[in-house]
Amino acid sequence: MGRMSENPRYNVISMRISDEERETLQELICTTQKSVSDIMREAMELFKLQLVSPNQELQRKAA
């Protein structure tokens, strides 16, 4: 049996990528020693921060 996790992840998402994107992903895996899942989680978090930050700036200016 596998290890029980405090934060289990049950949702699986798949996506299609080009050969060039796959090469880039492979370079990131080799460079960072991280899994595809970890890289995608970090990318999603960075994207979320980019979306939120401009909105927060606008809210501060309006206040």
Backbone torsions as a table, in degrees:
resi	resn	phi	psi	omega
1	MET	NA	150.0	178.2
2	GLY	-78.5	167.6	179.4
3	ARG	-71.5	139.1	175.5
4	MET	-77.6	134.9	-177.6
5	SER	-105.0	144.3	175.1
6	GLU	-70.1	-25.3	-179.1
7	ASN	-129.0	73.6	-175.8
8	PRO	-66.1	146.3	178.9
9	ARG	-119.0	114.4	-176.1
10	TYR	-105.9	-13.9	-175.4
11	ASN	-89.4	129.9	179.0
12	VAL	-114.3	131.6	177.0
13	ILE	-123.5	134.0	176.0
14	SER	-119.4	155.2	179.4
15	MET	-149.8	156.0	177.4
16	ARG	-99.0	137.7	178.0
17	ILE	-132.9	157.4	179.4
18	SER	-76.2	169.9	176.6
19	ASP	-60.8	-39.4	179.9
20	GLU	-65.7	-41.6	177.8
21	GLU	-65.2	-37.4	177.9
22	ARG	-64.2	-40.3	177.3
23	GLU	-63.2	-43.2	177.7
24	THR	-61.4	-44.3	179.0
25	LEU	-62.5	-42.0	179.0
26	GLN	-63.3	-38.9	176.6
27	GLU	-63.3	-41.6	178.2
28	LEU	-63.7	-40.4	178.5
29	ILE	-61.6	-46.3	-179.1
30	CYS	-67.3	-40.3	-177.1
31	THR	-70.6	-43.1	-173.6
32	THR	-94.4	-16.1	-174.3
33	GLN	59.7	32.0	178.4
34	LYS	-109.8	159.8	178.2
35	SER	-78.8	164.4	175.9
36	VAL	-58.1	-43.5	-179.3
37	SER	-60.5	-44.8	179.4
38	ASP	-63.9	-41.2	178.9
39	ILE	-62.9	-44.2	-179.6
40	MET	-66.9	-37.8	176.7
41	ARG	-62.7	-44.1	178.5
42	GLU	-64.2	-41.2	179.2
43	ALA	-62.7	-41.4	179.3
44	MET	-65.1	-40.8	178.9
45	GLU	-65.1	-43.4	177.7
46	LEU	-62.8	-40.9	178.2
47	PHE	-63.5	-42.0	178.2
48	LYS	-62.1	-43.1	179.2
49	LEU	-63.7	-37.5	178.1
50	GLN	-65.4	-35.6	179.8
51	LEU	-73.9	-36.6	-176.6
52	VAL	-78.1	-41.1	-174.9
53	SER	-57.0	-48.0	179.0
54	PRO	-61.5	-37.4	179.0
55	ASN	-66.2	-37.6	178.4
56	GLN	-66.5	-38.5	177.2
57	GLU	-60.4	-44.5	179.8
58	LEU	-64.0	-39.2	179.4
59	GLN	-66.5	-38.5	178.6
60	ARG	-65.6	-40.7	-179.8
61	LYS	-67.1	-34.3	-179.3
62	ALA	-74.7	-22.9	-176.6
63	ALA	-77.6	NA	NA
